[in-house]
Amino acid sequence: MDVLLLSRLQFALTIMFHYLFPPLTIGLSVVMVYLEGMHLWTKDGRYHAAAKFWTGLFGATFALGVVTGIVMEFEFGTNWAAYSRYVGDVFGSALAAEGIFAFFLESGFLAVLLFGWDRVGPKMHFFATCMVCLGGMFSAVWIVIANSWQQTPAGHQLVEREINGVVFQRAEIVDFWAMLTNPSAIHRLTHVYLGSFVLGAFFVLSVSAWYLLKGRHVDFARRSFTGGLLLATTASLAQLVSGHLQAQNVAEHQPAKLAAFEGLYQTEQPAPLYLFGWPDSEAREVRFGLAVPGGLSFLVHEDFETAVPGLDDLKEDYGEPPVWITFQTYHLMVSIGTLFIGATLLTSWWRWRGTLWEKKWVLRFFVGAVGLAFLANEAGWVAAEVGRQPWVVYPSMIDGELMGGLRTSDALSEAVEASQVLWSIIMFGLIDLLLFAVWVSVLHTKIMKGPDPEHFDPDPHAPGPRAEGLLDAASERVDHEGSLTDARSSSGG
């Protein structure tokens, strides 16, 4: 058993499970802010009931995000001690800022958001919702900045330190602002935000479409579906622009990753853009592929003439990432994003024409499309992280020369053993499966219950009253009929 492979697998599984939840909470928090803001503006109780429903789903998801995120921090010390020494100064400042400015803000107002509906006024509750939303976005800022620094390091110097006779290199900040605004930070943060908005919107669309297919909470579902569709359409189109700019940034700062994205083994002029294919690293070609001639040159350089360097010319300096998984996950993300653009635009047209609710097959698509939104987020993360291998911290190009960087193989803890990592994978895997089952169960219970029907059309499929309620209703009917009989007698009727 290879301890490096097992440690990479463990961290990948940990962060991929964790990443199911933060993007969804960010997306749902934006929906909640909109609904509560509209309630304050219009005084329409339907917005209040909708906000309360989606907040319940948000709370269950937020709890899982916190629990699953803690494990990663321990893995930095147990599996990746050399990495922690190298990036400690950078990550220490970023994660401290995330805790002080983001997590405390988010968790501080979370209790008011979840339990303050009848204890604080609507304005205060709206303020708490905004603070939770803002805290989640601030948290993403610091986490993405730290991760982006690994991709495009800036604002630091490498120094040698010694602890207990052990000499090691350490990246120490010399320009905090340059570290914050490293070359890929803004592009990556925008991409993460938009991916979160897409996921949150498709989650709303999925639940709403399910209600419509079942004929339940129809008024609520139509309103929620329409709002979710608007957000999904806008965010999907914006993601197209963001993805293009991000790819250009990768081409400039991580050319080997771009070559792996596109299966480009040899430098080509112009370079083709593959829509799909099967990269073969032994044959140094993409098999069974469909390519747009010159498409990659146009997207990167905005012309059909400029060459794009291939892996054969880059691997001496940058190494070669695992091309197959990088290529497939990148194209999977792009394919799902393209599907979402087409689906949301077409569905928006039908909604505007008033013919959407008749198309049951469209609603069925949106019930399952939330799974594709989760898959696109995960695939994008895999492509970005696997594509920077064999580096855990990418080298920087300074005065035409590659400087610094930390290889993944050099980032491991010296004391950890393969058997320890394997057993921890099994243990945490079982715990994660249990947590996931609890999360799905809680969401299922809340979705089956649905929103408060007081402010919406009656739900014909809602559970009927209990036996005591039936007896009370019958007694009220008897009293009512008796009073009518007395009234008729007294009036001569």
Buried (B, 14 or more C-beta within 10 A) or exposed (E): EEBBEBBBBBBBBBBBBBBBBBBBBBBBBBBBBBBBBBBEEEEEEBBBBBBBBBBBBBBBBBBBBBBBBEBEEEBBEBBBBBBBBBBBBBBEBBBEBBEEBBBEBBBEBBEBBBEBBEEBEBEEBBBBBBBBBBBBBBBBBBBBBBBBBBBBBBBBEBEEEEEEEEEEBBBEBEEEEBBBBBBBBBBBBBBBBBBBBBBBBBBBBBBBBBBBBEEBBBBBBBBBBBBBBBBBBBBBBBBBEBBEEBBBBBBBBBBBBBBBBBBBBEBBEBBBBBBBBBBBBEEBBBEEBEBEEBBBBBBBBEEEEBBBBBBBBBBEEBBBBBBBBBBBBBBBBBBBBEBBBEBBEEBBEBBEEEEBBEEEEBBEBBBEBBEBBBBBBBBBBBBBBBBBBBBBBBBBBEEEEEEBBBEBEBBBBEEBEBEBBBEBBEEBBEBBEEBBEEBEEBBEEBBEEBBBBEBBEEBEEEEEEEEEEEEEEEEEEEEEEEEEEEEEEEEEE
